[in-house]
């Protein structure tokens, strides 16, 4: 199979066998309405259960295989398939065992982030179509490789940013772009969900039945602890991308979508930190982060605030949303609010999406071999995921400053200043849990003020910054290597 280094592959762990991959029956063939599409779901915990339910409930679609290194899940997830009228699926720990199966048409990816691109590339090389959860990539390099693989092998690849399948959202974006409600100045996203301390967990042996080495995959070899599996891997750089690359990629995608012609920004910087007023934890990624990007004369502004949603003491509420500030007012929740007051009006531009929701539209495109009708294809996914990665790179190269000090790089942009003030206020409210000493505690806290970076969207590289460019990719652990040539 092209794309695999066979010598490296043979040196994989003894638990994995070498599988020679051929094309599937889906390769280049238009499937009729009565042809059964056989799906392998990779990653069957959390979001993967939704993939199982969606595909198993579709007429003419069979969930034929479940793939997960946590073998303890096989019985319960197999029951979910059978309960929806399906046959008992095959269950395997290693995705490579699926790739040579000529009867598998689709791989649906709901694994940890660090596996998303590798499975997507391997599946495309094996002649499978791919539904891949957000973010499509763990770093910028990987996203571009997914785009290349989909194109080279003629595969249908759809991203799990479901708002791309929403007609109402598409019409709102069309209204923003139309200019009818003024020229767009700021496209803003919010990812404000409760992301408090995950606590500290000691190193331990992996649970029995959990194939930890396969789970690690492309990531460096390291000791196991219970904050890595099954969910909190999101908050570790080796596996996740923080909440900006978790929930946030949905709203980041919408924010970029609203900016006509936007791919990747000219400039980016972030400010924030990981704050745990309710106790220290193992986590690494920021749970409070403000990210600013420039696309010509349009600013993309993104708030990731995780110290929200607690009533005792009160903290700001959850907020997962988008807003669009124009020269004439603001568009939010599908309505235009004009400057100076006046009644809001509902906005609705001229737009269309492939019907059937994210999963149904994907299957329709698979049957018709029509990559042009995909709601959120590989390149769309790459650009939106990359924005999350760029914000994180700025943060990771930052320096510290007191949280009550306004960084000079904020400038005088009113919306940016407003968001930074909200970041500070949210932090102060969260630390009220420290009791009478809250003010003293906050006065000693520091933000990481991210490095302001200049980016060349054409080459997908930072300008004159080797440290930042190194973070566009990662060292891979053989044989789990995203190839430089797909």
N, C-alpha and C positions, 0 to 999 in steps of 0.2 A: 504494500500500500504506500502511495506517495505521501510524504509528510512524516512518516515514522522512520526513525533511525533504528534499523532492525537489530544492530548489535546492542544498542542501549536497551531496546525493548526486551531482549532476551535476558538482560541482567536485572530485570525488575524483580520485585520480591517473589518468593517462592509461591505465595498465595495466588499470583496472577500467571496465567498461561499466555503464550504467544498466539494471537489470533490474526489470521490473514483476512483482510477485508476486501470484499468484492462489492460491486454496485448492487443496489437493491432493485426490486421490481418497480419502485417509484421513479427510478432514474430516467428523467426526460419523458416520462409517459403521463399522458392525461388520464386520470382515473375517472371512470364513470360513476354515476350516482349510486350504483349498486356494488361498486368495488369497495371492499373493506379496507380501511386504513388502520394499520397496526402501529400502536404507539408504545414506546418505552418511556416511562417517567423516571427521571434520574433525580433523586432527592425526594423522599416521601414523608418527611416530617414537616410541620408547619405549612408553608405555602404549597408544598408538594401535594398535600391532601386535597387542596382545591383543584389542582391539575387532574388528579385522579377522578374526582367527582365530575368535573366538566367533560373530560374526554369519555369517561365510562357511560355518561348519560346521553351521548350523541348517537344518533342512528348512523350505522355504517362505520363506526369507529370502535376499535377494540383496544383496551389497555392490555397489551400482551406481556409486558415485562415491567417489573419494578426494580429499580437500581438504587441501592443504598448500602454504605458500609456498616450501618447499624442494623444487624440482622434481627434484632429484637422486635423490629417493626413489621416484619414480613407477614405475620399471621393477621394482625389487625388490619393492615392496609389491603391485604388480599381479600379480606371479607368485604371491604368497601367496594371493591370491583365486582365481586360476586353478587352483592346486594343490589347492584344496579343492572343485573341481568347478564353480566359478563362471565367468561370462563375464568377459572383460577389462573392468575398470571404466573409466569416464571419469575423468580426472585434471585437477584445476583448482587454481589457486593461491588464488583468492578465493572465500570462502564465499557471497558475494552472487550468484555465478553458479549456485549450487544452488537458491537460494530460489524462483526462478520456475518451477522444473521441477515440473510437476503430477504427475509419476510418482514423485517421491521422497516417501516416507512418513515417514521417520525421519532425524534428524540425530544422530549420535553424536559427542560432543565430547571430544576428548583433547588439546586444544591447551594452550598455556601458560595459567596462571591468569587473566591479564589479559584473555583473550578469552572465558572461559567464559560469563559472564552475557550479554554482548552477543550471542553466537551463540544462546544459549538464548532470549532475548527475540525476536530477529529470526526464529528458526525457529518459535516459537509464533505470531507474527504472520502467518507465511507458511502456517500450517496444518500444520506438521510436529510430530510428537512428538519428544521429546528424551531421550536418555541422556547425562547430563553428568558428567564426572569431577569428583572432589573437588579443591578446594572449589568449590561452585557459584558462588562469588563471589570477587572480588578485594577487595571492601570491603562494609560492611554495607548501604549503600544498594542496591547491585546485587542482593544476595540477595532483598531485599523486592520489587524490580522483577520478578525471575524468578517469584516467587510470584504477583504480580498478573497477569503475562502468561499463566501456565498457567491461572489461573482465568478470565480474560476470554475467552481463545480456546478454552477447553475441551480443552486438550492434556494428554497423558500426559507427565509429566516425572519421571524417576528419577535419583537421585544415585548416584555411584560409591563410596558408603560400603558396601562389600560385606557387612559384618557384619550389616546390616539384613536380609539374605537368609539368614542362618544360623539354623537352628532351634535349635541348641544354645546359641547366644548369646542368642537371644530367651528361651529357658527360664531361662537364668542370670539375666537381667535381671528376669524375672517373679519369681524366687525372692528376689532382693534386695528387690524392692518389696513382697513379700508380708508382711513383718514377722515371718515365722517364725524368722528368724535374728537378730532384733533390729532396732532402729531404725537406719536409715542415718545415719551421722554425716559420713563423708568418702567421696566418690567420686573415686578417683585414677586418673590415666592416665600412662603412660610412653611417650615417643617418644625412645628412646636408640639412634640409629644413627650409624655413623661419618660425621661431617661436619667433616673437618679442612680445612686450607687448600686453596683452589682455585688458589692461585698468582696471579701478576699477568700479565695479557695486555695488550699494547699496542693502541692504536686501529689499525684497519686497514680496508681495503675489505671489504664483505661477499663471501662466496664467490660465484663465478659460478654462476648457477642458483638463488640464494636471493633471493627477493623480500622484501628487508628492510623496505621501507616497509609492506607488508601485514602482515608479522610484528609490527611495532611496533603497528599498529592503534590502540587507544585510548591508548597510552602516549605520552609526550612524544617529540618528535623528538630524536634523540641519535646520536652516533657509534657505530659498531659496534666490538666487540672479541670475541675468540673465547671469552670467558667468558660470553657471553650465549646462545650457541647451540652445541649443541642442549640442554644440560641445566642448566647452572649459573645460568640465569635465575632459578631458585628463590630465590637468595640476594641478589636485588636488589629493592628496594621497588617499582619501576615495573612489575615483571612477576610477582613471586612474593610469598610470605608467610612465608618462612623455613620451617624444618622443622615448626613448630607447625601451619602451614597446608599442609603437604605430607603426610608420613606421619602427623603428629600429628592431623589432622582425623578420621582413623578412630577413634583412641582417645578423642579429645574427644567424638565423637558417642556412643560407648558410655558415657562418664562422665556425660554429660547425660541419656542414655536411662534410666539407673538412678535418677535423681532424679524422683520422681513429679511430673508437672505442670510440670517445668522448661522454661522457654523461654530467657529471657535473665536475667543476674544482677542483683542489687541493687548489688553492689560488685565491683571488680576491681583488681588490681595485679600487676605482674611485676617480677622482678629477674634480671639476667643480663648477657650481653655477647657480642661476637664475639671469640674467642680463637684464635690460630693459633700454637701453640708450634713447629710445624714450618715456619714461614715466613709472611710477610705475604701478603695476597691482596687481590683486588678486591672481595670480598663486603661486603655491607652489613647483612644480617639477623643476629640473634643465633644462635649455635650452642650456646649454653648459656643456658637460660631456665627460671625457675620462675614459674608463674602461679597465682594464687589468686583464686577467685571465690566469692561467697556467694549461696546460694539459700535464703533463710530461715535455718533452723538447720542446713542441710547445706552443707558446704564442698566445692567442687570444686577439686582440687589437681592440677596438671599439671607434670610434669618433662620438659623437652626438653633432653637432654644429648647433644652431638655428639662430644665428645672421649672416645670409647669404642672398644672393639674392637681395640686394638693390643696385641700381646703383648710387644714389645720397645721400650721397657720396658712392663710390664703396666699396662693401664688397665682401668676397669670394663668388663664385658661389654656387648654389645648387650642392650637390653631394650625390647620393644614389647608392652605389656600393660596390663591394668586390674586394680584392686583395689578392694574395697568394705568399708570399716570400719564396723562396727555396734556397738551397745551390748553385744553378746554375743560378738563376735569379728571375723573377717575372712573374706571370700569372695574367692578367687582361683583361676583355672584351673578353675572349675566345682566347687570344693570349699569347704566351710565349716570353718574352723579355730577352734574355740571358745577363749575366753579361759581362761588357766590350764592349757592343754594339753589332752590327750585326742585321740583319733583323729579325723582329718578325715572328714567325710561328704560324699558327692556331693549337690549341690543341683540341683533341676530343678523349675521352676515351670510353670504352665499357660500355654502360649503357642503361637502359630502364625505362619507366614509364607507368602506366596505361593510355591509351589515352583518349581523350575527354575533356582535360582541367580540372581545379579543380572541377567544378560542374558536368560536364559530367562523369568524372571518378568516382566521388562519387556515382552518381545514378547507374552506372554500377555495382559497388561493392554492393550497396543495393539490386539490383535485384539478384545478384549471391550469396549473403550472404558470401562474401569473404573478411574478414578483412585483410588478408595477402596482398591484392593488393591495399590497400588504399595508396594514395600519401600523406603522412603526417598524420600518425595515432595519437592516443591520447598520446602515450608515446613519440614519436618524438616531438610532440607539447609541452609536459610537459617539456622536457629537454631544448628546445630552449627558451621557455618563462621564465623558471627558471633562465637562465643566465641573463636576463634583470632584474629580481627581485633581484638577488644577487648583481649586480652592484649598484642598488638603495639602498640596505641595507647598503653596505659599505659607500655610500654617506651620508645616513641619520644618521650614527653614527660618522661622521667626525668632525674635528676641523678646525678652520679658519687659513689662512695664506695669506700674500700679494700675489696678482696675479703675481707680477714680481719676486717672489721668487721661485726657483725651489725646490720642495719637495724632501727630502732625499730618499723617497721610490721609486722615479723614477729609481734609480740606474744608470747604464751606458748602458742600452739596447738602441742601436741606433734608432730603430723604435719607441720605446716609447718616447725617447727624441724628436724625430722629430714631433711626434703627439702633445706632450705638447707644443712645440714651436709654432705649428700651432694654438693651442688653445689660446695661449697668443696673437699671431699676429692677429687672427680673432677678439679677444676682443678689441685690440687697434684700429683696423680699424673701428669697429662698433661705438666706442665712439668718433670717429672724428665728429660725428653729434653734439657733445657737443661744437663745435666751438673752439675758441682759448684756452679754458680751458680744452680741452680734456685730455691733459697729466696730469694735476693736478687731474682730476676726476679719471683716471685710476690708478694713484699712490695710491689712497685711497681705491680701491676695494680689496676685498678678495675672494679667492677660498675657498670652503669647501674641505679639503683634507680628503678623505674617510679613514675609518679605515681598515688597512690590515687584512684580515680574512682568516683563514684556514678552509677548508670545507671537510667533509667526504661524498664522493659521494654515498657510500653504504647506510648509514643511512639517508642521506639527511638532515644532521644537521651540524652546525658550531661546531668546536672543542673548548670546554672550553670558550664559549661566550654566556652567558644567554641573554644579550641584543639583540644580533644578532638573536638568535634562536626565541625570541619573535616575531620578524618581519617576520618570515616564515609563519605566519598565522595572523589572526585578530580576534577581538571580533565580533560576529555576532548578528544581531538584530532579535530576534524571530518574526515571524516564518521562516525567510529567512536565514536558517542555513545550511551551507555545512556540512553534517554529517561526524563524525569521522569514522563511520562504514557505508559503503554504502550497 
